[in-house]
C-alpha cells in the first residue's frame, strides 16, 4: 500500500510537468513529490514504474511519454535558459534600483531553467507596503523605453505583491509550483517573509527547500530615500490609489476588447491594493482543469495495469 502511494505521487508529479512537455531528472521528481521523503523508497518505486513501462527513461530524464525529442528539447532549453539568466540578473539589478522595490525574482519557465524560442524574462516583484502602484507605474514607464532598444522581453513584470499582504490567495498545485521555483535575485529579507507567509506550499512539496539567502540585498540609495520622503504621506496614499484604479480600468478595457497576448491567451489582470497579477481565469484555471483530467487518465491506466497484473498472478 505504501508503494502504491509513492507510485501515484511519482505519476502525479510527471503528469503536471508533462503539461509543459518537460521531462524531469530523478532528483527533480523527488523534490516535487507530494508525500514520500525517503529517497531509497522513491528510487525503488521509480525503477518499478520504468520496468512496467508506466514511466519512460529517456537519457537522464523521466517522462510519461516515450519520446527522445523531449529530452533533446529540454537540453536545448536548459542551455538557452543559462544564457538568459545572465541577462535576467542585469535586468533585475536595474529594477532593484527603482523606488519602493523590495524584492525581485525570476518566475515563469525561466525559473525552471528552461527557455524555448518564444521565452522572455518574467519577474515576480515585491514592493514596499501600500506603494505597489507607484512602483509598478514607474517600472512600466521605464519599460516603454525598452521598446526602443528591442529589450522589452527582458522586462516582463507580470506579478506584483507588496509587503503588507505577501500571501498568495490561490492555493493549488500551480501556485505552489510557482512559489517553489521562483529564483530570488534581490531582496533576501523580503523573500524570507514571503516564504514564511506562503509556507502552505510545503503541503504540496515537503521535500523542496526554498532558500531566500541566494538573493542579494537591495542597496539603499539617496534617491530611494528621497522618493520615500516625498511619497510616504497622505499624498502618496492618494496617488497609489489613483494609479491602481487607472490601471485596473485600462486592463478591464483590454479584456472587454478580447485582446490577447503573444501566446494566444486573453489579456486580463486582477488588481487589489496589495497585488497586481494575471487573471487566473485566463491561464491558471485552464491548466488546472487539464491537469485534473490528465491525472484521472494516468491513474485509471495505472490501476487497470495493476489489476491485470494481480489477475495474472492469482
Phi, psi and omega per residue, in radians:
X1 nan -0.663 3.139
X2 -1.074 -0.774 -3.101
X3 -1.228 -0.519 3.063
X4 -1.051 -0.734 3.126
X5 -1.133 -0.756 3.130
X6 -1.135 -0.738 3.101
X7 -0.960 -0.817 -3.107
X8 -1.191 -0.607 3.051
X9 -1.048 -0.796 -3.140
X10 -1.103 -0.806 -3.133
X11 -1.106 -0.678 3.121
X12 -1.135 -0.735 3.125
X13 -1.089 -0.824 -3.134
X14 -1.186 -0.565 3.104
X15 -1.120 -0.730 -3.139
X16 -1.099 -0.877 -3.102
X17 -1.262 -0.342 3.059
X18 -1.176 -0.408 3.062
X19 -1.031 -0.458 -3.119
X20 -1.877 0.213 -3.082
X21 0.921 0.790 -3.025
X22 -2.107 1.702 3.083
X23 -1.204 2.713 -3.060
X24 -2.070 2.627 2.945
X25 -1.321 2.826 -3.103
X26 -0.973 -0.838 -3.103
X27 -1.093 -0.606 3.135
X28 -1.175 -0.700 3.096
X29 -1.038 -0.797 -3.123
X30 -1.059 -0.739 -3.125
X31 -1.060 -0.618 -3.069
X32 -1.761 0.318 3.045
X33 -1.253 2.617 -3.111
X34 -1.447 -0.417 -3.048
X35 -2.389 -0.923 -2.996
X36 -1.099 2.265 3.082
X37 -2.092 0.220 3.118
X38 -1.857 1.924 -3.010
X39 -1.151 -0.639 -3.124
X40 -1.127 -0.749 3.116
X41 -1.135 -0.721 3.099
X42 -1.078 -0.806 -3.100
X43 -1.044 -0.747 3.119
X44 -1.120 -0.767 -3.137
X45 -1.100 -0.722 3.137
X46 -1.118 -0.749 3.109
X47 -1.036 -0.740 3.128
X48 -1.111 -0.722 3.128
X49 -1.122 -0.645 3.091
X50 -1.169 -0.765 3.134
X51 -1.093 -0.545 -3.141
X52 -1.512 -0.027 -3.102
X53 1.094 0.432 2.994
X54 -1.418 -0.458 3.086
X55 -2.309 2.532 -3.117
X56 -1.984 2.381 3.062
X57 -1.687 2.086 -3.139
X58 -2.172 1.767 -3.047
X59 1.163 -2.221 3.110
X60 -1.533 0.057 -2.997
X61 -2.014 2.863 3.091
X62 -2.209 2.496 -3.067
X63 -2.692 2.837 2.997
X64 -1.416 -0.201 -3.139
X65 -1.885 2.329 3.100
X66 -1.534 1.268 -2.985
X67 -2.438 1.847 -3.102
X68 -1.169 -0.367 3.113
X69 -1.089 -0.505 3.123
X70 -1.159 -0.696 3.119
X71 -1.145 -0.720 3.119
X72 -1.142 -0.731 3.120
X73 -1.082 -0.763 -3.139
X74 -1.111 -0.758 -3.125
X75 -1.056 -0.748 3.093
X76 -1.123 -0.734 -3.125
X77 -1.142 -0.629 3.094
X78 -1.149 -0.713 3.129
X79 -1.119 -0.763 3.128
X80 -1.170 -0.662 3.133
X81 -1.080 -0.681 3.134
X82 -1.035 -0.696 3.111
X83 -1.227 -0.711 -3.105
X84 -1.204 -0.542 3.133
X85 -1.160 -0.490 3.041
X86 -1.130 -0.742 3.097
X87 -1.197 -0.610 3.129
X88 -1.098 -0.689 3.113
X89 -1.090 -0.699 3.118
X90 -1.126 -0.785 -3.136
X91 -1.139 -0.716 -3.129
X92 -1.111 -0.604 3.113
X93 -1.105 -0.678 3.100
X94 -1.192 -0.791 -3.130
X95 -1.062 -0.680 -3.099
X96 -1.122 -0.342 -3.124
X97 -1.391 -0.197 -3.075
X98 -1.364 2.607 -3.138
X99 -1.008 2.464 3.036
X100 1.231 0.075 3.068
X101 -1.464 2.190 -3.078
X102 -2.012 -0.310 3.138
X103 -2.792 2.458 3.102
X104 -2.343 2.308 3.081
X105 -2.378 2.610 2.986
X106 -1.365 2.396 3.120
X107 -2.259 -2.963 3.111
X108 1.216 -2.781 -3.073
X109 -1.114 -0.546 -3.121
X110 -1.137 -0.532 3.110
X111 -1.221 -0.266 3.030
X112 -1.680 0.226 3.133
X113 1.095 0.692 3.106
X114 -2.375 2.449 3.083
X115 -2.555 2.162 3.054
X116 -1.693 -2.943 -3.056
X117 -1.153 -0.420 -3.108
X118 -1.771 0.171 -3.029
X119 -1.187 2.502 2.982
X120 -2.204 -3.123 -3.110
X121 -1.811 1.875 -3.133
X122 -1.633 2.409 3.132
X123 -2.112 2.464 3.004
X124 -1.875 2.148 -2.969
X125 -2.164 2.314 3.040
X126 -1.841 2.296 -3.137
X127 -1.995 2.954 3.038
X128 -1.082 2.618 -3.113
X129 -0.973 2.285 3.034
X130 1.131 0.341 3.071
X131 -2.281 0.379 -3.117
X132 -1.039 -0.772 -2.989
X133 -1.330 -0.500 3.011
X134 -1.194 -0.809 3.138
X135 -1.076 -0.802 -3.115
X136 -1.091 -0.738 -3.126
X137 -1.118 -0.777 3.115
X138 -1.065 -0.725 -3.138
X139 -1.169 -0.646 -3.128
X140 -1.362 -0.441 2.966
X141 -1.139 -0.781 3.082
X142 -1.031 -0.712 -3.104
X143 -1.071 -0.552 3.106
X144 -0.962 -0.646 -3.117
X145 -1.293 -0.415 -3.140
X146 -1.174 -0.399 3.094
X147 -1.125 -0.508 3.130
X148 -1.116 -0.466 -3.094
X149 -1.942 0.221 -3.134
X150 0.952 0.701 -3.130
X151 -2.053 0.292 -3.089
X152 -1.076 -0.510 -3.136
X153 -1.245 -0.209 3.098
X154 -1.474 -0.128 -3.035
X155 -2.349 0.994 3.086
X156 -1.552 1.649 -3.060
X157 -1.709 1.520 -2.936
X158 -1.620 -0.462 -2.978
X159 -2.357 2.115 3.108
X160 -2.135 2.418 2.913
X161 -2.340 2.856 3.064
X162 -2.043 2.953 -3.042
X163 -1.264 -0.231 3.110
X164 -1.228 -0.692 -3.121
X165 -2.449 1.362 -3.078
X166 -1.464 0.074 -3.134
X167 -1.303 2.411 3.060
X168 -1.458 2.198 -2.998
X169 -1.235 -0.884 -3.130
X170 -1.267 2.234 -3.113
X171 -2.092 1.651 -3.115
X172 -2.640 3.126 -3.062
X173 -1.120 -0.545 3.129
X174 -1.157 -0.911 -3.105
X175 -1.201 -0.601 3.095
X176 -1.099 -0.715 3.116
X177 -1.121 -0.734 -3.139
X178 -1.144 -0.699 3.093
X179 -1.104 -0.775 -3.066
X180 -1.206 -0.413 -3.021
X181 -1.908 -0.125 3.105
X182 -1.033 2.591 -3.119
X183 -1.937 1.691 3.136
X184 -1.120 2.245 3.135
X185 -1.905 -0.655 -3.134
X186 -2.455 2.445 3.076
X187 1.679 1.008 -3.065
X188 -1.055 -0.694 -3.115
X189 -1.140 -0.698 3.121
X190 -1.127 -0.679 -3.134
X191 -1.331 -0.472 3.015
X192 -1.058 -0.804 3.113
X193 -1.143 -0.706 3.138
X194 -1.047 -0.810 -3.135
X195 -1.146 -0.638 3.123
X196 -1.137 -0.806 -3.128
X197 -1.135 -0.615 -3.106
X198 -1.758 0.571 3.139
X199 -1.131 -0.267 3.087
X200 -1.011 -0.436 -3.103
X201 -1.127 -0.347 3.124
X202 -1.238 -0.272 3.019
X203 -1.076 -0.639 3.132
X204 -1.407 -0.683 -3.039
X205 -2.318 1.298 -3.101
X206 -1.151 -0.330 -3.123
X207 -1.562 -0.089 -3.052
X208 -1.573 2.123 3.072
X209 -1.584 2.154 3.140
X210 -1.870 1.955 -2.959
X211 -1.965 1.952 3.118
X212 -1.438 -0.252 -3.046
X213 -1.209 -0.239 3.118
X214 -1.250 -0.279 -3.136
X215 -1.437 2.554 3.057
X216 -1.414 2.695 3.054
X217 -1.371 2.571 3.125
X218 -1.484 2.262 -3.097
X219 -1.256 2.495 3.048
X220 -1.556 2.086 -3.093
X221 -1.974 2.882 -3.098
X222 -1.129 -0.629 -3.105
X223 -1.322 -0.487 3.020
X224 -1.189 -0.719 3.112
X225 -1.088 -0.768 -3.133
X226 -1.131 -0.760 3.130
X227 -1.069 -0.715 3.109
X228 -1.078 -0.706 3.113
X229 -1.080 -0.679 -3.078
X230 -1.289 -0.682 -2.973
X231 -1.874 -0.188 3.132
X232 -1.464 1.209 -3.109
X233 -2.808 -2.979 -3.106
X234 -1.090 -0.672 3.112
X235 -1.074 -0.740 3.108
X236 -1.074 -0.682 3.098
X237 -1.094 -0.788 -3.136
X238 -1.128 -0.733 -3.130
X239 -1.142 -0.756 -3.141
X240 -1.073 -0.764 3.121
X241 -1.129 -0.700 3.135
X242 -1.110 -0.777 -3.127
X243 -1.154 -0.587 3.071
X244 -1.095 -0.856 -3.120
X245 -1.136 -0.697 3.139
X246 -1.111 -0.794 -3.123
X247 -1.166 -0.731 3.135
X248 -1.067 -0.700 3.134
X249 -1.125 -0.752 -3.135
X250 -1.124 -0.736 -3.135
X251 -1.239 -0.591 3.079
X252 -1.094 -0.627 3.104
X253 -1.150 -0.715 3.104
X254 -1.076 -0.705 -3.130
X255 -1.167 -0.745 3.141
X256 -1.077 -0.602 -3.130
X257 -1.455 0.075 3.127
X258 1.001 0.630 3.088
X259 -1.289 2.495 -3.077
X260 -2.146 2.739 3.097
X261 -1.453 -3.105 -3.076
X262 -1.236 -0.111 3.084
X263 -1.796 0.063 3.071
X264 1.554 0.128 3.123
X265 -1.621 2.503 3.126
X266 -1.060 2.305 3.110
X267 -1.255 2.267 3.114
X268 -2.881 2.543 -3.124
X269 -2.412 2.444 3.012
X270 -1.725 2.319 -3.089
X271 -2.191 2.642 -3.131
X272 -2.792 2.875 3.094
X273 -0.981 -0.504 -3.001
X274 -2.009 0.081 3.054
X275 -2.704 2.734 2.997
X276 -2.457 2.037 -3.012
X277 -2.621 2.769 3.066
X278 -1.058 2.495 3.119
X279 -1.126 2.094 -3.091
X280 -1.094 -0.352 3.126
X281 -1.149 -0.431 -3.002
X282 -1.535 -0.306 3.115
X283 -2.518 -0.901 -3.028
X284 -1.017 -0.854 -3.085
X285 -1.193 -0.602 3.095
X286 -1.123 -0.777 3.141
X287 -1.106 -0.774 -3.123
X288 -1.109 -0.624 3.097
X289 -1.163 -0.739 3.082
X290 -1.068 -0.744 3.135
X291 -1.082 -0.795 -3.141
X292 -1.030 -0.805 -3.132
X293 -1.166 -0.790 -3.128
X294 -1.129 -0.684 -3.128
X295 -1.139 -0.699 3.107
X296 -1.068 -0.701 3.123
X297 -1.161 -0.762 -3.127
X298 -1.111 -0.815 3.141
X299 -1.117 -0.703 -3.141
X300 -1.108 -0.753 3.122
X301 -1.116 -0.716 3.139
X302 -1.108 -0.800 -3.113
X303 -1.179 -0.606 3.080
X304 -1.126 -0.733 3.108
X305 -1.123 -0.729 3.123
X306 -1.121 -0.703 3.125
X307 -1.120 -0.715 3.130
X308 -1.119 -0.703 3.118
X309 -1.141 -0.733 -3.137
X310 -1.091 -0.734 3.130
X311 -1.136 -0.638 -3.136
X312 -1.150 -0.704 -3.096
X313 -1.306 -0.433 -3.104
X314 -1.915 nan nan
